[in-house]
């Protein structure tokens, strides 16, 4: 697990700077997710300066459109956000 400001591998296997603390939650299918915010500059196909990476044992999702207060969201709302692009 990476601390804020450290480099971590994102969903594409690239090293990106982690911005702030990670959030973990369990979704309705009992899948454990770890959510981190990353510097999105330089990401191929980047849609902004920052993105969220939702990572579980079996999947990784990158989200560009998310609320600024995403760390305060409930697990149900985070799960919904994870399906955005």
C-alpha positions in Angstrom: 0.0 0.0 0.0 1.4 3.4 -0.9 1.3 6.5 1.2 0.3 9.9 -0.2 3.0 11.4 -2.5 4.6 8.0 -3.1 4.7 6.3 -6.5 2.3 3.4 -7.0 1.3 1.3 -9.9 -2.0 2.3 -11.4 -4.4 0.0 -13.2 -2.3 0.2 -16.4 0.9 -0.8 -14.6 2.4 2.7 -14.8 3.9 4.4 -11.8 1.8 7.4 -10.7 1.9 9.7 -7.7 -0.8 8.9 -5.1 -2.6 12.0 -4.0 -3.9 11.6 -0.5 -5.0 8.7 1.5 -6.6 5.6 0.0 -10.2 4.5 0.8 -11.3 0.9 1.0 -14.8 -0.5 0.9 -16.7 -3.7 0.2 -19.3 -3.6 -2.5 -22.7 -5.4 -2.6 -21.1 -8.5 -4.2 -18.6 -8.7 -1.2 -15.7 -7.5 -3.4 -13.0 -5.6 -1.6 -12.0 -2.4 -3.4 -9.1 0.1 -2.7 -9.6 3.6 -4.2 -6.7 5.9 -4.7 -6.4 9.3 -6.4 -3.6 9.7 -8.9 -1.9 12.4 -10.9 -3.4 11.8 -14.4 -1.0 14.0 -16.3 0.9 11.9 -18.8 -1.6 9.0 -18.7 -2.3 7.9 -22.3 -5.8 9.1 -23.1 -5.9 11.3 -20.1 -9.2 13.2 -19.5 -7.9 15.4 -16.7 -5.2 16.2 -14.2 -6.4 13.6 -11.7 -8.2 10.3 -11.7 -9.4 7.7 -9.3 -8.2 4.2 -9.6 -10.6 1.5 -8.1 -8.6 -1.7 -7.6 -9.8 -5.1 -6.5 -8.3 -8.6 -6.8 -10.0 -9.2 -10.1 -10.5 -5.7 -11.7 -9.2 -2.2 -12.0 -11.2 0.8 -13.1 -10.0 4.4 -13.8 -12.5 7.2 -13.3 -12.0 10.8 -14.5 -15.4 12.3 -13.5 -15.8 12.1 -9.7 -16.8 14.5 -6.8 -14.1 16.4 -5.0 -15.3 15.0 -1.7 -15.1 11.4 -2.9 -13.4 10.2 0.3 -16.6 11.1 2.2 -18.9 9.0 0.0 -20.7 5.9 1.3 -19.6 2.5 -0.1 -22.8 2.4 -2.2 -22.2 5.7 -3.8 -18.5 4.9 -4.3 -19.5 1.7 -6.1 -21.7 3.8 -8.4 -18.9 6.3 -9.1 -16.6 3.4 -10.0 -18.6 2.8 -13.1 -18.2 6.3 -14.5 -15.6 7.2 -17.0 
